[in-house]
Amino acid sequence: MPLLRPLAWLLGLLLLIVALIAVFALTFDANRYKPEITALVKEQTGRDLAINGEINLSFYPDIALQLGEVTLGNAKGFADENFAEANDARVTVQFLPLLEQQLKVNQVHLHGLKLNLHRAKNGKTNWQDLLPEGSPQATAGAGEAMTSLLGGLVVTGVSVTDSAVNWRDEQLDKTLTLAPLNLKTGMFVPGEPVDISLNTHLKQNQPALDVDLQLTTTAQLDENKNDFSLAKLTMQAQLPDKLAANIVGNLQGKLDSEQASIPDLQADISLPGQGKLKLSGKLEVNLAKQLLTLGAMQLQADLQGGELPVTSLAATAGGDLSLHMKKQQLEIAGLKLGTDVKAEQVPGGQLQQQSSGKLSLNLESGKGLLDLSKVQLKTADQQLAGSLQVRDPLLPARVIDGKFKADQLSYPPFALQQAKLGVYMENGQIKLTPSGTLFKGAYQGTFDINTLLTPVVIHSEHKVQKLRTEDLLFALTADRLVTGALDMNAQLDSVAGDAKVFKQNLNGTIDLELNDGTVRDANFAQKTKEVVKLFEKESVNEMGEKEVAFTKLAGQWQVQQGVFHTEEDVMTAPHFQIKGLGDVNIVDESLDFKLRVGEKPKAGKPQGLFAPLHIFGAWNKPSYELELDVLLKEMADQEIAKQKAQLKGKFDAEKQKQIDALQQKRDEIAARLKNEVQGEKNKLEDALKDKLKSLF
C-alpha cells in the first residue's frame, strides 16, 4: 500500500538510529579520555584534576554521565588541600530535546561534595583564578557570564547531598562550616522562577555559632540578567535547647551592584523556657560596600521565668540600624527602648522603662557608646527621669554613667523627697549617690558596691542634717518614741543578700547629735521620774503624755556584725543629764543599755548625784530596772563626802587661825627688835660724833 511505504522507511530509520546508539553505548569508553580531561583542566586553571573512579555513560531511559571520586587541587599559594572533591557526581540529560538543539538536564546530583573556600590576608581568594583576568567570563557582568555559560540550558532539578562547604577568612580571622549540606531545586530555566530548598548545620568561630538551618524559597533571574529575587523566602534556624528562629520575607537584588533588600522582613525567635522575640523592618544589604541596614526596625521581646531573675520581661526596641560589616561598626539612630519588668526584687513588683537616644558600637573591639538622653523609670510608687550613658558596652570594663531626678524616691519605709540619684559603674564597681530631703532633713548618701567579690560587698556613707527623728521612728515602728533634730555622719559596710544577711554583716561607725527633743516612753518616763524629780519637775506634753525633755543627745557608735555599741552616749537636759553605754542588736532586735541618770554638771562640781537605769530585752517591749539601792549608796557616799568636806573646812580654818596668830606674834617681836637695834645704832652715832668734836 502506498501509505505503508513511508512508514516503513521511517521505522527503518528509527531502527537504524537505535542500532547506532546501541553500538555507540556498547563500544564507547569515556575513561579513555581521563588524561585529556585532566590535561585540559591543568592547562586552563593550573590545577590538578583527579578522576579516581570510573566514568560511566548510560542511554536509558535518558543519557546519564556518572563519575566516581573526583578531586580538584587548590590554587597556588594556598593550603595544601583540595579546593573541591566529590564522592559521586551524576548528570542526566533528556535525549529527544537534543535532536532540537536544546539541552534539558533531568537531574544534576552531587554526593559527598566538599568545597574549601579561603581568603588570604592580602584579600586574594582561592577561586578567583578559575576565571582568569581578561577572559570573557571575568570581564562580563554576573548575569552575562551566567548566560554565556548556560545558554538555553534547562535543568529540571539539582540535588546536593551529604556535602560540606568550609570558609576561612584570614582578614577577619573567621571560619565557617556548612556540613552536612543538602540542597534541592526544582526546574531551572533562565528567566523563570525555580524552587530551592536547603538544610545544613552552620558552625562559626566569631561570633560563635552552632546552628541547624533550613531554607526554602522561589528564585528568579530577570530577563535583564541582573535583577533577581527570592520570593517567599523562609529560613529556620535552631540552636538545640537554646534558640529556634523563623525568618520570612521577599528578597530583591541586583547582581551588578551586589545589593539586596527584604522590605518585609519578619523574624520570630523562640527561647525554650524563657520566651519569644519578634523582629521586623526593611533589610538592605550592599555587599560591595559591606553595608547592612535595617530601617524602621521593631524588636519585641516577651520573656519569663527560666534562668532570668524576673517573673516576666516585656521589651521593645526601635530605630534605624546600620552595620558596616568590614569595620564591624554598628549604628542605631533614633533608638527607642521600652521595658516592662515584673520581679519580686523590684519595689512594688514592677518596673517600666522608656528611653530614647542612639547607639554607636564596634562589634569587634566592643568599644562604643549607648547614649540615652531621655530615660524614664516607673515603679508602682515612684517615677525617675534623667539620662544614661554606657561606654564600651561589650567590654568587661564598660562604664555606666547616669543622672536621675524624682519627686520621691522610695525604699519603704524611707521616702527621699526632691531626690537626685547618680549612678556610676566601672570595672565591676557601682557607685550610687542619692540626695534629697529625708524626714524633713537634708540627706546625702554614697553607696559603693563591689560586684567582683562574692558575696557582693557594699560600703555606704550617710550624712544627715536636721532630720526629724519622730518621723523616722514612726516610719520604722509606728511610734514617735524620740523627737528632735538629728545630725548624723555614718560609715557602714555589709554584703548583698536578704535583710538577715545584710544585718548580720553590718559593720561601721556612727556619730550622731540630737537636739531639742523628748523621749516619749511611758515606762522610761516613769522609771526616770523617780530619779529625775530629784533634779527637775515632771513634764507632761499637750496630749497628757509623760515625757522626758532634753536639749542634746549625742554619741559615737561602733557597728560590728549588726550590733551597735556605744561607750558613752550623753543626753543633756536643763537640770540633769543621762550617760549611757550598751548595745542595740538589729539582728535579733534587742537592746541592753545601762544609763546613769544624774545631776547636770556644774562649775566646781563635774560629778553630781546619779542613779543607774538598766534597759534590756526586745526593743519593741523593753524591760526597765532602776537600781535604787545603788542610788541610796551614792547619796550616802555623797553625804559622807560632804561631812568630810565640812570637817576638812573646819580643820583648815583653825589651822589658818593658829598660823595667823603665830605670824602676828612674829611680827610684833620683829618690830620690837628692830626698834631696839635702831636705838643702839643711834647711841653709837651720837657717841662717835662727840668724840670727833673733842679731837678737833
C-alpha positions in Angstrom: 0.0 0.0 0.0 1.3 3.5 -0.8 0.7 4.7 2.7 2.8 1.9 4.4 5.9 2.6 2.4 6.8 5.9 4.0 6.0 4.4 7.4 8.3 1.5 6.7 11.1 3.9 5.7 10.5 5.9 8.9 10.5 2.8 11.0 13.7 1.6 9.4 15.4 5.0 10.0 14.4 4.8 13.7 15.7 1.2 14.0 19.0 2.3 12.4 19.3 5.2 14.9 18.6 3.0 17.8 21.1 0.4 16.5 23.8 3.1 16.1 23.1 4.3 19.6 23.3 0.8 20.9 26.6 0.2 19.2 27.9 3.6 20.5 26.8 2.8 24.0 28.4 -0.7 23.9 31.7 0.5 22.4 32.2 4.0 23.9 34.6 4.1 26.8 34.8 7.6 28.4 37.6 6.5 30.7 40.0 6.7 27.8 39.6 10.5 27.8 40.7 10.9 31.5 44.2 12.0 30.6 42.9 14.5 28.0 40.4 15.9 30.6 42.9 16.3 33.4 45.4 17.9 31.0 42.8 20.4 29.7 42.0 21.4 33.3 45.7 21.8 34.1 46.2 23.9 31.0 43.2 26.2 31.7 43.5 26.6 35.5 46.9 25.3 36.6 45.2 22.9 39.0 45.3 19.2 39.3 42.1 17.3 38.5 42.0 13.7 39.6 39.2 11.3 38.5 39.8 8.3 40.7 36.5 6.5 40.0 35.1 5.0 36.8 33.2 7.2 34.2 30.0 5.5 33.3 27.7 6.5 30.5 24.2 5.2 30.0 21.5 5.9 27.5 18.3 4.6 29.0 15.9 6.0 29.9 18.0 9.2 29.5 21.6 9.9 28.7 23.4 9.8 32.0 27.0 10.5 32.9 28.2 9.3 36.2 31.6 10.0 37.8 33.2 8.3 40.8 35.5 10.1 43.2 36.7 13.4 41.8 39.2 16.0 43.3 40.3 19.4 42.2 43.5 20.9 43.6 43.8 24.2 45.4 45.1 27.5 43.9 48.8 28.3 44.1 49.9 29.9 47.3 47.1 28.4 49.4 47.0 25.5 51.8 47.9 22.0 50.6 44.4 20.7 50.5 41.8 20.1 47.7 39.8 23.0 46.6 36.9 20.7 45.8 36.1 17.0 45.9 33.1 14.8 45.5 32.4 11.1 46.2 29.9 10.8 43.4 28.5 13.0 40.6 25.7 12.2 38.1 24.2 14.2 35.3 21.1 13.0 33.4 20.2 14.6 30.0 16.9 14.1 28.0 17.6 12.6 24.6 14.8 13.9 22.4 15.4 17.7 23.1 19.0 17.2 21.9 17.5 16.5 18.4 16.1 20.0 18.6 19.4 21.5 19.8 18.1 22.0 23.3 19.9 20.9 26.5 17.4 19.7 29.1 19.0 18.1 32.1 16.7 16.0 34.2 19.0 16.0 37.3 22.4 17.1 38.5 23.3 15.1 41.6 26.4 15.6 43.7 27.0 13.4 46.7 29.8 14.0 49.3 30.8 17.3 47.8 33.5 19.1 49.9 34.3 22.7 48.9 37.1 24.6 50.7 37.0 28.4 50.2 39.8 30.6 51.5 40.6 34.3 51.6 44.1 35.3 52.5 45.2 38.3 54.5 46.0 40.1 51.2 42.4 39.7 50.0 43.2 37.1 47.4 40.8 34.1 47.2 41.4 30.6 46.1 38.7 30.6 43.4 39.4 33.9 41.5 42.0 32.2 39.2 39.2 29.9 37.9 38.0 32.9 35.9 41.4 34.3 34.6 41.7 38.1 34.3 40.7 39.3 30.8 38.6 36.2 30.0 35.0 36.9 28.8 33.7 35.3 32.0 35.8 37.6 34.1 35.0 40.8 32.3 31.3 40.2 31.7 28.7 41.1 34.3 27.5 38.3 36.5 24.3 37.9 34.5 26.1 37.8 31.2 28.6 35.3 32.5 25.8 33.1 33.7 24.1 33.4 30.3 27.2 32.6 28.3 27.9 29.5 30.4 24.3 28.2 30.5 22.9 29.4 27.2 19.5 27.7 26.7 20.2 25.2 29.5 17.2 23.7 31.2 17.7 21.7 34.4 14.7 20.0 35.9 16.4 19.5 39.2 19.7 19.8 41.2 20.4 17.6 44.2 23.4 18.0 46.5 23.5 15.6 49.4 25.8 14.9 52.4 28.2 17.7 51.4 30.2 20.4 53.1 31.4 24.0 52.5 34.3 25.3 54.5 35.1 29.0 54.5 38.2 30.6 56.0 38.8 34.3 56.1 42.2 35.4 57.3 41.3 39.1 57.0 38.5 38.8 59.6 40.1 35.8 61.4 36.8 33.9 60.8 36.0 30.3 60.0 32.6 29.0 58.9 31.5 25.5 58.0 28.3 24.2 56.4 28.1 20.5 57.0 26.2 18.4 56.3 24.8 20.4 53.4 21.8 19.2 51.4 20.4 21.2 48.5 17.5 20.5 46.2 16.0 22.7 43.4 13.1 22.5 41.0 13.3 23.1 37.3 15.9 25.7 36.4 15.2 27.7 33.2 17.0 31.1 32.7 14.4 33.9 33.3 11.9 31.6 35.0 11.4 31.0 38.8 12.9 28.0 40.4 12.1 26.4 43.8 15.1 25.9 46.1 15.3 24.1 49.5 18.4 23.8 51.7 19.2 22.3 55.0 22.5 22.3 56.7 24.4 22.8 60.0 26.4 26.0 60.4 29.3 26.4 62.7 31.3 29.6 63.1 34.1 30.8 65.4 33.2 34.5 65.8 30.7 35.4 66.7 30.4 31.8 67.9 27.5 30.0 66.2 26.5 26.3 66.2 23.1 26.2 64.5 20.9 24.0 62.2 19.5 25.8 59.2 16.6 25.1 56.8 15.8 27.4 53.9 13.1 27.4 51.2 12.4 30.0 48.5 11.5 30.6 44.9 14.4 32.2 43.0 14.2 34.1 39.7 16.7 35.9 37.5 15.0 38.6 35.3 15.5 38.8 31.6 18.0 41.7 32.0 20.3 39.0 33.6 20.9 41.4 36.5 17.9 41.7 38.7 17.0 38.6 40.8 14.5 37.7 43.6 14.0 35.2 46.3 10.2 35.1 46.8 8.5 33.6 49.8 11.9 33.2 51.5 11.6 31.2 54.7 14.6 30.3 56.9 14.5 28.3 60.1 17.5 28.3 62.5 17.8 26.2 65.6 20.3 26.0 68.4 19.3 22.9 70.4 17.8 23.8 73.8 18.8 27.4 73.2 17.0 29.1 70.3 14.6 28.4 67.4 14.1 31.2 64.8 11.8 31.5 61.8 12.6 34.3 59.3 10.4 35.1 56.3 10.3 37.8 53.6 10.7 38.6 49.9 14.2 39.3 48.8 15.1 41.5 45.8 18.6 42.0 44.5 20.9 43.3 41.8 24.0 41.3 40.6 26.0 44.2 39.1 25.9 46.3 42.3 25.8 43.4 44.7 22.8 44.8 46.5 19.7 43.0 48.0 16.8 44.0 50.2 14.0 42.4 52.1 11.4 45.2 52.6 9.1 42.9 54.6 11.5 41.1 56.9 9.8 39.2 59.8 11.7 37.1 62.3 10.2 35.1 65.1 12.6 33.7 67.7 11.7 31.3 70.5 13.9 30.8 73.6 12.9 27.5 75.2 11.8 28.0 78.7 12.3 31.8 78.5 10.1 33.4 76.0 9.9 34.8 72.4 11.4 37.6 70.3 9.9 39.2 67.2 11.9 41.4 64.8 10.7 43.3 61.7 11.9 46.0 59.4 13.3 46.8 56.0 16.6 45.0 55.4 19.1 46.2 52.8 22.5 44.7 52.1 25.2 46.2 49.9 28.0 43.6 49.6 30.2 46.0 47.5 30.2 48.5 50.4 29.9 45.8 53.1 26.9 47.6 54.5 23.8 46.3 56.1 20.8 48.5 57.1 17.6 47.7 58.9 15.2 50.6 58.6 12.2 51.1 60.8 13.4 48.3 63.0 11.0 47.0 65.5 12.0 44.4 68.1 9.7 42.9 70.7 10.6 40.5 73.4 8.4 38.6 75.8 10.5 36.7 78.3 9.6 34.9 81.5 10.9 32.5 84.1 13.8 30.3 83.1 17.2 31.5 84.3 16.2 35.1 84.5 15.8 36.7 88.0 12.4 38.1 86.9 8.9 36.9 86.8 8.4 38.3 83.3 10.1 40.8 80.9 8.5 42.6 78.0 10.8 44.8 75.9 10.7 46.8 72.7 13.4 48.4 70.6 13.1 50.6 67.5 15.2 52.7 65.3 17.2 52.8 62.1 20.1 50.3 62.2 23.2 50.2 60.0 26.1 47.7 60.2 29.3 48.3 58.3 30.4 44.6 58.1 34.1 45.1 57.2 34.6 47.6 60.0 32.2 45.8 62.3 30.6 49.1 63.1 27.0 49.2 64.3 24.9 52.4 64.4 21.3 52.8 65.6 19.8 56.3 65.1 16.5 57.3 66.6 16.8 54.5 69.1 13.8 53.9 71.3 13.8 51.3 74.1 11.0 50.2 76.4 10.8 47.5 79.1 8.2 46.2 81.5 9.8 44.1 84.2 7.9 42.1 86.8 10.1 40.8 89.7 10.0 40.3 93.4 13.2 42.3 93.8 11.6 45.4 92.3 9.7 47.8 94.7 6.1 47.3 94.0 6.8 44.2 91.9 7.0 46.0 88.6 9.4 48.3 86.8 8.7 50.1 83.5 11.3 51.9 81.4 11.1 54.2 78.4 14.1 55.8 76.8 15.4 57.3 73.6 18.8 58.1 72.2 21.4 56.5 69.9 23.9 53.7 69.7 27.4 53.6 68.2 29.3 50.3 68.7 32.2 48.4 67.2 31.4 44.7 67.4 35.0 43.6 67.0 36.6 45.8 69.7 33.5 46.1 71.9 34.0 49.8 72.2 31.3 52.4 71.6 28.6 54.5 73.3 25.0 53.9 74.1 23.7 57.4 74.7 20.2 57.6 76.1 19.5 61.3 76.5 15.9 60.7 77.8 15.2 57.9 80.3 12.0 57.4 82.3 11.7 54.8 85.1 8.5 54.0 86.7 7.5 51.6 89.6 4.3 51.2 91.5 5.3 54.0 93.9 7.7 56.3 92.1 9.0 57.8 88.8 12.5 58.8 87.8 13.6 60.8 84.8 17.1 61.5 83.6 19.8 60.4 81.2 22.1 57.4 80.9 25.3 56.6 79.0 27.0 53.2 78.6 30.6 53.4 77.3 32.1 50.3 75.7 29.0 48.2 76.4 30.5 44.9 75.1 33.7 45.1 77.3 34.0 43.9 80.9 35.4 47.3 81.7 32.2 49.1 80.5 31.4 52.4 82.1 27.8 53.3 83.0 27.0 56.9 84.0 23.5 58.1 84.8 21.8 61.1 86.4 18.2 60.9 87.6 15.6 63.1 89.4 12.4 62.2 91.1 9.8 63.9 93.2 10.1 61.0 95.5 12.5 58.1 95.7 11.1 55.4 98.0 12.6 52.3 99.6 10.0 51.6 102.3 9.9 52.8 105.0 12.2 55.6 103.7 11.0 58.2 101.2 13.5 60.7 99.8 11.8 63.9 98.6 13.0 66.0 95.7 15.5 63.3 95.1 18.6 63.2 92.9 20.3 59.9 92.1 23.7 59.5 90.4 24.6 56.0 89.0 28.2 55.2 88.0 29.7 51.8 87.2 33.2 50.8 86.1 35.2 47.6 86.3 32.5 45.9 88.3 32.4 48.8 90.8 29.0 50.5 91.2 28.5 53.9 92.9 25.1 55.3 93.8 24.8 58.9 95.1 21.3 59.6 96.4 20.5 63.0 97.9 17.4 65.0 98.8 15.1 65.7 101.8 14.6 62.8 104.2 12.1 63.1 107.1 12.3 66.9 106.7 16.1 66.9 106.9 18.9 67.1 104.3 20.4 63.8 103.2 23.4 63.0 101.2 24.5 59.4 100.7 27.0 57.3 98.8 26.8 53.5 98.1 29.9 51.8 96.7 29.1 48.3 95.5 31.9 45.8 94.6 30.3 43.2 92.3 33.6 41.4 91.7 33.6 39.9 95.2 31.4 37.0 96.4 29.3 37.9 98.1 28.9 41.4 96.8 30.3 44.0 99.3 28.5 47.3 100.0 30.2 50.3 101.6 28.0 53.3 102.4 28.4 56.8 103.8 25.5 58.9 105.0 25.3 62.5 106.1 22.1 63.8 107.7 21.3 67.3 108.9 18.2 68.3 110.9 16.3 65.1 110.3 13.2 64.8 112.5 13.6 61.6 114.5 9.9 61.4 115.4 9.1 61.0 111.7 11.9 58.4 111.2 10.8 56.3 114.2 7.1 56.5 113.2 8.0 55.1 109.8 10.1 52.3 111.4 8.0 51.5 114.5 4.7 53.4 114.1 5.7 55.2 117.3 7.2 58.7 117.8 9.4 57.5 120.7 12.2 60.1 120.4 11.7 63.6 119.0 14.4 66.1 117.9 16.6 67.3 115.1 19.2 64.8 114.2 22.7 65.5 112.7 24.5 62.3 111.8 27.6 61.0 110.0 27.8 57.3 109.3 30.1 54.9 107.6 28.7 51.3 107.2 29.8 48.1 105.4 27.9 45.0 104.6 27.2 42.4 101.9 24.3 42.0 99.5 21.7 39.5 100.4 18.4 39.3 102.2 17.6 41.5 105.2 19.0 39.0 107.7 22.3 38.5 105.8 22.7 42.3 105.4 22.1 42.9 109.2 24.5 40.1 110.3 27.3 41.5 108.2 26.8 45.2 109.1 29.9 47.0 110.4 31.0 50.6 110.8 30.8 53.8 112.8 28.0 56.4 113.5 28.4 59.9 115.0 25.1 61.5 116.0 23.8 64.5 117.7 20.1 65.0 118.5 19.0 68.5 119.7 15.9 69.9 121.4 13.9 66.7 121.8 12.0 64.4 124.1 11.7 60.8 124.9 8.0 59.8 124.8 8.1 56.4 126.5 5.8 56.0 129.5 7.8 53.3 131.1 11.1 55.1 130.6 9.5 58.3 131.9 8.0 56.5 134.9 11.3 54.9 135.8 13.4 58.0 135.3 10.8 60.1 137.2 11.9 58.6 140.5 15.3 60.0 139.8 14.5 63.0 137.6 12.2 64.5 140.3 15.4 65.0 142.4 16.7 67.4 139.7 13.8 68.6 137.6 10.0 68.9 137.7 7.9 66.3 135.9 6.9 67.3 132.3 3.6 66.4 130.6 3.1 67.3 126.9 0.0 68.8 125.3 -1.5 65.3 124.8 -1.2 64.5 128.5 1.7 62.1 127.9 4.6 61.9 130.3 7.9 62.7 128.6 11.5 63.5 129.3 12.7 66.6 127.6 16.3 67.2 126.6 18.4 69.8 124.9 21.0 67.5 123.4 21.6 63.8 122.8 25.0 62.9 121.3 27.3 59.9 121.0 29.5 57.7 118.9 28.6 54.2 117.9 30.6 51.3 116.6 28.8 48.7 114.5 30.0 45.1 114.3 28.0 42.2 112.8 24.8 44.1 113.2 25.4 45.1 116.8 25.5 48.9 117.5 27.7 49.6 120.6 28.5 52.9 122.4 30.8 53.5 125.3 29.3 56.9 126.2 26.0 58.3 124.9 25.1 61.6 126.6 21.6 63.2 126.9 21.7 66.7 128.4 18.6 68.3 129.9 18.2 71.8 131.6 18.9 70.4 135.0 20.0 66.8 134.6 21.9 64.5 132.2 21.9 60.8 131.3 25.0 59.0 130.3 24.8 55.5 128.9 26.7 52.6 127.4 25.4 49.4 125.8 24.3 47.6 122.7 21.5 47.7 120.2 21.3 44.4 118.2 19.4 44.8 114.9 19.8 41.1 114.1 17.7 39.8 117.0 16.1 43.2 117.6 17.1 43.5 121.2 19.0 46.1 123.4 21.0 46.1 126.6 21.7 49.6 128.0 23.0 50.9 131.3 22.2 54.6 131.9 23.5 56.9 134.6 20.7 59.5 135.3 22.2 62.3 137.3 22.6 66.0 138.0 23.8 68.2 135.3 27.5 69.0 135.8 28.2 72.4 137.3 31.3 74.5 137.7 33.3 73.0 140.5 31.0 70.0 140.6 31.6 67.9 137.5 30.2 64.7 139.0 26.8 65.0 140.7 24.4 62.6 142.1 23.3 59.8 139.7 21.2 56.6 139.6 21.7 53.6 137.3 18.9 52.6 135.0 19.2 49.3 133.1 17.1 48.9 129.9 17.2 45.5 128.3 15.2 42.9 126.2 13.3 43.1 123.0 13.3 46.7 121.7 9.5 46.7 121.0 8.9 45.8 124.6 12.0 46.5 126.7 12.3 45.9 130.5 13.5 48.6 132.9 15.3 48.2 136.1 16.1 51.1 138.4 18.8 50.2 141.0 17.6 52.4 143.9 20.0 50.7 146.3 22.8 52.0 144.2 21.2 55.4 144.3 20.9 55.4 148.1 24.5 54.2 148.4 25.6 57.0 146.0 23.6 59.5 148.1 25.2 58.2 151.3 28.6 58.4 149.7 27.9 61.9 148.7 26.7 62.8 152.3 29.9 61.3 153.7 31.9 63.2 151.2 30.0 66.3 152.3 30.8 65.8 156.0 34.4 65.1 155.2 34.5 68.3 153.3 32.9 70.2 156.2 35.4 68.7 158.8 38.2 69.5 156.5 37.0 73.0 156.2 36.8 73.5 160.0 40.3 72.0 160.4 41.7 74.2 157.7 40.1 77.3 159.3 41.6 76.5 162.8 44.9 75.8 161.2 44.8 79.1 159.4 43.8 80.8 162.7 46.8 79.4 164.5 49.1 80.3 161.6 47.7 83.9 161.6 48.3 84.2 165.4 51.9 83.0 165.1 52.5 85.3 162.2 51.2 88.3 164.3 53.4 87.4 167.3 56.4 87.0 165.0 55.7 90.4 163.5 55.5 92.0 167.0 58.9 90.6 168.1 60.5 91.6 164.9 59.2 95.2 165.3 60.5 95.3 168.9 63.9 94.0 167.9 64.1 96.5 165.1 63.3 99.4 167.4 66.0 98.2 169.9 68.6 97.9 167.2 67.8 101.3 165.9 68.2 102.8 169.4 71.6 101.3 169.9 72.6 102.5 166.5 71.5 106.0 167.3 73.5 105.9 170.6 76.7 104.8 168.8 76.3 107.5 166.2 75.9 110.2 169.0 79.0 108.9 170.9 81.1 108.9 167.7 80.1 112.5 166.9 81.0 113.7 170.5 84.5 112.1 170.3 85.2 113.7 166.9 84.3 117.1 168.3 86.7 116.7 171.2 89.6 115.9 168.9 89.1 118.9 166.6 
